[in-house]
């Protein structure tokens, strides 16, 4: 048995990721949108922190980590394990690759936000399991790599071992406090004597006949509840009429979606899964031929650049930050950005970006909801100017 206490300075950046070691901790921030659609390819994530060394089966990974918002991805060989990844039906994929069927593993991948979390991942020759803060969250003795080992030797690609990398979503700050990797050599890690019934995190919206905002947000912190309700009040009372907004609430607790759609061609969406939130603003794309013929193209409108210019009148710095938050196209259709009907070329303040629908992503920070209200206010001003060129209300 060999235990490797990994110096955190050993991690190297790949792609658009920033690494900083401070107070014996490694801070990781991703500066671009990452593709996490594992049903198209084994390794869609292109920005991450990685180790040069490889590790042979059986092995165990022990880490103490913290994220300030979703989500985190542990990449092992040609597979991955995702934590706090919303309604995700591929939270784990096999380390050998070619293992992209949905819901193959029963896995509760929720982790606390803004709290250090102890995570252990064990890959034995007879079973693999995941432990979070001493709780068994996943256990499988039917993982695809185990079947391969039973039928013969490990594939040549992994004869020297498996690589390890860590990734996180754009603007998420991931703090790694410690990392230990144990190679068992000729031993087999001791599997848990008793495996409790594991209830996986939901992968779809909760069933509710008449969901309410209050029901949807009840699992969130008081500050987040306050900001969502405040944003809802603003959208329903202050700009609903001028922007012709319609609200739709789907699901309930713990998984829900709240959408505000404007007849002018944009929407704001909030997705909630237990204690986590994802939200974004974007211009609506029409996917069907019937819709495209009705509205004269893929979109009814896209006033991203006008909105940024309006924001810059009060704060050029804030407008620049909103341009940064726009989602970069990551070939989410699996065929490359050039074939994506959702993307467009945007140029603002000397910078260029290929983005899907001018979509702006936000984190579960209370301040981000204030940012949303500023952007919606700017969109409202843009449409007011379009409807009344003289600027009259």
C-alpha positions as CSV (number, residue, x, y, z in Angstrom):
1,X,0.0,0.0,0.0
2,X,1.3,3.4,-1.0
3,X,-0.2,6.7,0.4
4,X,0.5,9.9,-1.6
5,X,-0.1,13.1,0.3
6,X,-0.5,15.4,-2.7
7,X,1.2,18.8,-2.4
8,X,-1.5,21.2,-3.7
9,X,1.1,23.1,-5.8
10,X,1.4,19.9,-7.9
11,X,-1.9,20.8,-9.7
12,X,-1.4,22.3,-13.2
13,X,-3.9,24.4,-15.2
14,X,-5.5,23.2,-18.4
15,X,-7.6,25.6,-20.5
16,X,-9.2,28.7,-19.1
17,X,-8.8,28.1,-15.4
18,X,-7.0,30.1,-12.7
19,X,-5.1,28.4,-9.8
20,X,-3.8,30.1,-6.7
21,X,-2.2,28.5,-3.6
22,X,-2.8,30.4,-0.4
23,X,-2.5,29.4,3.2
24,X,-1.9,25.8,2.2
25,X,-5.1,25.7,0.1
26,X,-5.6,25.5,-3.6
27,X,-8.2,27.9,-5.1
28,X,-9.6,27.0,-8.5
29,X,-11.8,29.4,-10.6
30,X,-13.0,28.6,-14.1
31,X,-13.1,31.6,-16.5
32,X,-15.3,30.1,-19.2
33,X,-18.4,28.0,-19.6
34,X,-17.6,24.3,-19.5
35,X,-19.4,21.6,-21.3
36,X,-20.7,18.9,-18.9
37,X,-22.9,16.9,-21.3
38,X,-21.3,13.5,-20.8
39,X,-23.7,11.8,-23.2
40,X,-21.8,13.0,-26.2
41,X,-18.2,12.3,-25.2
42,X,-16.1,10.8,-22.4
43,X,-14.3,14.0,-21.6
44,X,-16.3,17.1,-22.5
45,X,-14.7,19.4,-19.9
46,X,-11.8,21.3,-21.4
47,X,-10.8,23.6,-18.5
48,X,-9.6,22.0,-15.3
49,X,-6.7,21.5,-12.8
50,X,-4.8,18.2,-13.1
51,X,-2.0,16.1,-11.7
52,X,0.8,14.8,-13.9
53,X,1.0,11.5,-12.1
54,X,-1.2,8.5,-12.6
55,X,-2.5,6.0,-10.1
56,X,-3.2,2.3,-10.4
57,X,-6.2,0.3,-9.3
58,X,-7.3,-0.3,-6.7
59,X,-7.0,3.2,-5.2
60,X,-8.8,5.6,-2.9
61,X,-9.1,9.4,-3.1
62,X,-9.6,11.4,0.1
63,X,-10.1,15.1,-0.2
64,X,-11.4,18.1,1.8
65,X,-13.0,20.7,-0.4
66,X,-15.4,23.6,-0.4
67,X,-17.4,25.3,-3.2
68,X,-19.2,28.6,-2.9
69,X,-21.8,27.7,-5.5
70,X,-22.5,24.7,-7.8
71,X,-20.9,22.7,-9.2
72,X,-17.7,20.5,-8.9
73,X,-16.4,17.6,-11.1
74,X,-13.8,15.0,-10.1
75,X,-12.4,13.6,-13.4
76,X,-10.8,10.2,-13.2
77,X,-9.4,8.4,-16.2
78,X,-12.1,8.7,-18.9
79,X,-14.9,9.1,-16.3
80,X,-16.1,11.6,-13.7
81,X,-18.0,12.2,-10.5
82,X,-20.1,15.3,-10.3
83,X,-21.2,17.0,-7.1
84,X,-24.1,19.5,-6.7
85,X,-24.9,19.3,-10.4
86,X,-28.7,20.0,-10.5
87,X,-31.1,17.6,-12.2
88,X,-28.3,15.5,-13.6
89,X,-28.8,11.9,-14.8
90,X,-25.1,11.2,-15.4
91,X,-23.5,12.2,-12.1
92,X,-21.0,9.3,-12.5
93,X,-19.5,7.9,-15.7
94,X,-17.1,5.0,-15.8
95,X,-13.3,5.5,-15.6
96,X,-12.7,3.4,-18.7
97,X,-15.0,5.5,-20.8
98,X,-17.9,4.4,-23.1
99,X,-20.2,4.5,-20.1
100,X,-22.7,7.2,-20.8
101,X,-26.1,5.6,-20.1
102,X,-28.3,7.7,-17.8
103,X,-28.9,6.8,-14.2
104,X,-26.4,4.0,-14.1
105,X,-25.4,4.8,-10.6
106,X,-27.6,5.5,-7.6
107,X,-25.8,8.6,-6.2
108,X,-26.8,11.4,-3.8
109,X,-24.4,14.0,-5.0
110,X,-25.6,17.0,-2.9
111,X,-22.8,18.6,-0.9
112,X,-23.0,21.7,1.4
113,X,-22.3,25.1,-0.1
114,X,-19.6,27.3,1.6
115,X,-18.6,24.5,4.0
116,X,-15.6,22.3,3.9
117,X,-16.7,18.8,2.9
118,X,-14.8,15.5,3.3
119,X,-15.1,13.3,0.2
120,X,-13.8,9.8,-0.3
121,X,-13.9,7.9,-3.5
122,X,-12.8,4.3,-3.6
123,X,-12.2,2.2,-6.8
124,X,-11.6,-1.4,-5.8
125,X,-11.6,-4.4,-8.0
126,X,-14.8,-5.7,-6.6
127,X,-16.7,-2.5,-5.8
128,X,-16.6,1.3,-6.0
129,X,-18.2,3.7,-3.5
130,X,-18.4,7.4,-2.6
131,X,-18.5,8.8,0.9
132,X,-19.4,12.4,1.8
133,X,-18.9,13.5,5.4
134,X,-19.0,9.8,6.6
135,X,-22.2,9.1,4.7
136,X,-22.2,6.5,1.9
137,X,-23.7,8.3,-1.1
138,X,-23.0,5.7,-3.8
139,X,-22.1,2.0,-3.8
140,X,-21.7,-0.2,-6.9
141,X,-20.3,-3.7,-7.5
142,X,-21.5,-3.6,-11.1
143,X,-19.5,-0.6,-12.4
144,X,-18.4,-1.1,-16.0
145,X,-14.7,-1.2,-15.1
146,X,-15.3,-4.1,-12.6
147,X,-16.9,-6.2,-15.4
148,X,-13.8,-5.5,-17.6
149,X,-11.4,-6.6,-14.8
150,X,-13.4,-9.8,-14.3
151,X,-13.0,-10.7,-18.0
152,X,-9.4,-9.9,-18.4
153,X,-6.6,-7.3,-18.0
154,X,-7.1,-3.5,-17.8
155,X,-7.0,-1.8,-21.2
156,X,-3.5,-0.8,-22.5
157,X,-4.5,2.8,-22.3
158,X,-4.6,2.6,-18.5
159,X,-1.7,0.2,-17.9
160,X,0.3,3.0,-16.2
161,X,-2.7,4.1,-14.2
162,X,-5.5,6.7,-14.2
163,X,-5.1,10.5,-14.3
164,X,-7.0,12.8,-11.9
165,X,-8.3,16.3,-12.5
166,X,-10.7,18.7,-10.8
167,X,-13.1,21.1,-12.5
168,X,-15.8,23.5,-11.4
169,X,-18.4,25.6,-13.2
170,X,-17.7,29.1,-14.4
171,X,-17.3,31.7,-11.6
172,X,-17.5,29.0,-8.9
173,X,-14.7,29.2,-6.5
174,X,-13.4,25.8,-5.5
175,X,-11.1,25.5,-2.5
176,X,-9.1,22.3,-2.0
177,X,-7.8,22.0,1.5
178,X,-6.1,18.5,1.2
179,X,-5.8,15.6,-1.1
180,X,-4.5,12.1,-0.4
181,X,-4.5,9.2,-2.9
182,X,-3.9,5.6,-1.7
183,X,-2.8,2.9,-4.0
184,X,-3.6,-0.5,-2.5
185,X,-1.2,-2.5,-4.8
186,X,-2.0,-6.2,-4.1
187,X,-4.5,-5.5,-1.4
188,X,-8.2,-4.9,-1.8
189,X,-9.9,-1.9,0.0
190,X,-12.3,-3.0,2.7
191,X,-15.8,-2.4,1.5
192,X,-18.5,-1.0,3.9
193,X,-19.9,-3.9,6.0
194,X,-23.4,-2.4,5.7
195,X,-24.6,-0.3,2.8
196,X,-27.6,1.8,3.7
197,X,-30.4,2.4,1.2
198,X,-29.3,5.3,-0.8
199,X,-31.8,7.8,-2.0
200,X,-30.5,9.6,-5.1
201,X,-31.0,13.3,-5.6
202,X,-33.9,13.9,-8.0
203,X,-33.1,14.1,-11.7
204,X,-36.4,15.8,-12.7
205,X,-38.9,18.3,-11.5
206,X,-40.8,17.4,-8.4
207,X,-44.5,16.6,-8.8
208,X,-46.8,19.3,-7.5
209,X,-50.3,20.2,-8.7
210,X,-50.2,23.9,-7.9
211,X,-46.6,24.8,-6.9
212,X,-46.0,28.2,-5.3
213,X,-42.9,30.4,-5.1
214,X,-42.9,29.8,-1.3
215,X,-42.9,26.1,-1.7
216,X,-40.1,26.2,-4.3
217,X,-37.7,28.2,-2.2
218,X,-38.3,26.7,1.2
219,X,-35.1,24.6,1.2
220,X,-32.9,27.6,0.5
221,X,-31.1,29.9,3.0
222,X,-33.1,32.9,4.3
223,X,-31.0,35.3,2.3
224,X,-31.6,33.4,-1.0
225,X,-35.3,33.1,-0.3
226,X,-35.5,36.9,0.3
227,X,-33.7,37.7,-2.9
228,X,-35.8,35.3,-5.1
229,X,-39.1,36.7,-3.6
230,X,-37.8,40.3,-4.0
231,X,-36.9,39.5,-7.7
232,X,-40.3,37.9,-8.2
233,X,-42.1,41.0,-6.8
234,X,-40.0,43.2,-9.1
235,X,-40.8,41.2,-12.2
236,X,-44.5,40.7,-11.3
237,X,-45.2,44.3,-10.2
238,X,-42.7,46.8,-11.6
239,X,-42.0,45.5,-15.2
240,X,-44.6,42.9,-15.9
241,X,-46.8,45.2,-18.0
242,X,-44.1,47.0,-19.9
243,X,-42.2,43.8,-20.7
244,X,-45.3,41.7,-21.2
245,X,-44.0,39.0,-18.8
246,X,-45.7,35.7,-18.1
247,X,-44.7,33.6,-15.1
248,X,-44.7,29.8,-15.1
249,X,-43.9,27.7,-12.0
250,X,-43.1,24.0,-12.5
251,X,-42.3,21.3,-9.9
252,X,-42.1,22.1,-6.2
253,X,-39.9,21.1,-3.4
254,X,-37.1,20.0,-3.7
255,X,-36.8,20.5,-7.5
256,X,-38.5,23.3,-9.4
257,X,-38.3,25.8,-12.2
258,X,-39.6,29.3,-12.3
259,X,-39.7,31.1,-15.7
260,X,-40.6,34.6,-16.7
261,X,-41.1,34.9,-20.4
262,X,-41.6,38.1,-22.3
263,X,-43.6,38.5,-25.5
264,X,-40.7,40.6,-26.7
265,X,-38.5,37.5,-27.0
266,X,-36.5,36.9,-23.8
267,X,-36.9,34.9,-20.6
268,X,-35.4,34.7,-17.1
269,X,-35.2,31.2,-15.6
270,X,-34.6,30.1,-12.0
271,X,-33.9,26.4,-11.3
272,X,-33.9,25.1,-7.7
273,X,-32.6,21.7,-6.5
274,X,-32.8,21.3,-2.8
275,X,-30.4,23.9,-1.4
276,X,-28.9,25.0,-4.7
277,X,-29.9,27.6,-7.3
278,X,-29.1,28.2,-11.0
279,X,-30.5,31.1,-12.9
280,X,-30.0,32.8,-16.3
281,X,-31.3,35.4,-18.8
282,X,-31.4,34.7,-22.5
283,X,-33.1,35.5,-25.8
284,X,-35.5,32.8,-26.9
285,X,-34.6,30.6,-29.8
286,X,-37.2,28.9,-32.0
287,X,-36.3,25.3,-32.7
288,X,-39.2,24.2,-34.9
289,X,-39.7,25.1,-38.5
290,X,-43.3,26.2,-37.7
291,X,-42.0,28.7,-35.1
292,X,-39.3,29.9,-37.4
293,X,-41.7,30.6,-40.2
294,X,-44.1,32.4,-37.7
295,X,-41.5,34.6,-36.2
296,X,-39.3,35.1,-39.3
297,X,-36.1,33.3,-38.1
298,X,-34.5,31.6,-35.1
299,X,-35.2,34.5,-32.8
300,X,-37.8,37.2,-32.3
301,X,-35.2,39.6,-30.9
302,X,-31.7,39.8,-29.4
303,X,-30.9,43.1,-27.8
304,X,-27.8,41.9,-25.8
305,X,-25.5,44.6,-27.0
306,X,-28.0,47.4,-26.6
307,X,-28.6,46.2,-23.0
308,X,-24.9,46.2,-22.3
309,X,-24.6,49.7,-23.6
310,X,-27.5,50.8,-21.5
311,X,-25.9,49.3,-18.4
312,X,-22.6,51.0,-19.3
313,X,-24.3,54.4,-19.0
314,X,-24.4,53.9,-15.2
315,X,-21.4,51.6,-14.8
316,X,-19.0,50.5,-17.6
317,X,-17.4,48.1,-15.2
318,X,-20.7,46.3,-14.5
319,X,-21.5,46.1,-18.2
320,X,-18.0,44.5,-18.8
321,X,-18.8,42.0,-16.1
322,X,-22.1,41.1,-17.6
323,X,-20.4,40.5,-21.0
324,X,-18.0,38.1,-19.2
325,X,-20.9,36.3,-17.7
326,X,-22.4,35.5,-21.1
327,X,-22.3,31.8,-21.8
328,X,-19.7,30.8,-24.2
329,X,-20.9,28.3,-26.8
330,X,-19.5,24.9,-25.9
331,X,-21.0,22.8,-28.7
332,X,-23.8,21.6,-26.4
333,X,-25.4,19.9,-29.4
334,X,-22.5,17.6,-29.7
335,X,-21.6,18.6,-33.3
336,X,-19.5,21.7,-32.9
337,X,-20.2,25.4,-32.4
338,X,-20.5,26.0,-36.2
339,X,-23.6,23.8,-36.3
340,X,-25.3,25.3,-33.2
341,X,-28.4,27.2,-34.1
342,X,-28.5,28.9,-30.8
343,X,-25.1,30.8,-30.9
344,X,-24.2,34.2,-32.3
345,X,-21.2,36.4,-32.6
346,X,-21.1,39.2,-30.0
347,X,-18.5,42.0,-29.9
348,X,-18.5,44.5,-27.0
349,X,-15.9,47.0,-25.9
350,X,-13.2,45.5,-28.1
351,X,-13.9,41.9,-27.1
352,X,-15.5,39.1,-29.1
353,X,-17.5,36.1,-28.0
354,X,-19.5,33.2,-29.5
355,X,-22.4,32.9,-27.2
356,X,-25.7,30.9,-27.1
357,X,-28.6,33.4,-27.2
358,X,-26.6,36.1,-25.4
359,X,-27.4,33.9,-22.3
360,X,-26.1,35.3,-19.0
361,X,-25.5,32.9,-16.2
362,X,-25.8,33.8,-12.5
363,X,-24.7,32.1,-9.3
364,X,-26.5,31.5,-6.1
365,X,-25.1,34.6,-4.5
366,X,-27.7,37.1,-3.2
367,X,-25.8,39.9,-5.0
368,X,-26.4,38.1,-8.3
369,X,-30.2,38.6,-8.0
370,X,-29.6,42.3,-7.6
371,X,-27.6,42.1,-10.8
372,X,-30.6,40.4,-12.5
373,X,-32.9,43.2,-11.6
374,X,-30.4,45.7,-13.0
375,X,-30.3,43.8,-16.3
376,X,-34.0,43.5,-16.6
377,X,-34.3,47.2,-15.9
378,X,-31.9,47.9,-18.7
379,X,-33.9,45.6,-21.1
380,X,-37.0,47.4,-20.1
381,X,-35.4,50.8,-21.0
382,X,-34.2,49.3,-24.3
383,X,-37.7,48.2,-25.3
384,X,-39.2,51.4,-24.1
385,X,-36.9,53.3,-26.5
386,X,-37.8,50.9,-29.4
387,X,-41.5,51.4,-28.8
388,X,-41.1,55.1,-28.4
389,X,-38.1,56.5,-30.3
390,X,-38.5,59.9,-28.6
391,X,-38.0,58.2,-25.2
392,X,-41.5,58.9,-23.9
393,X,-42.9,56.4,-21.4
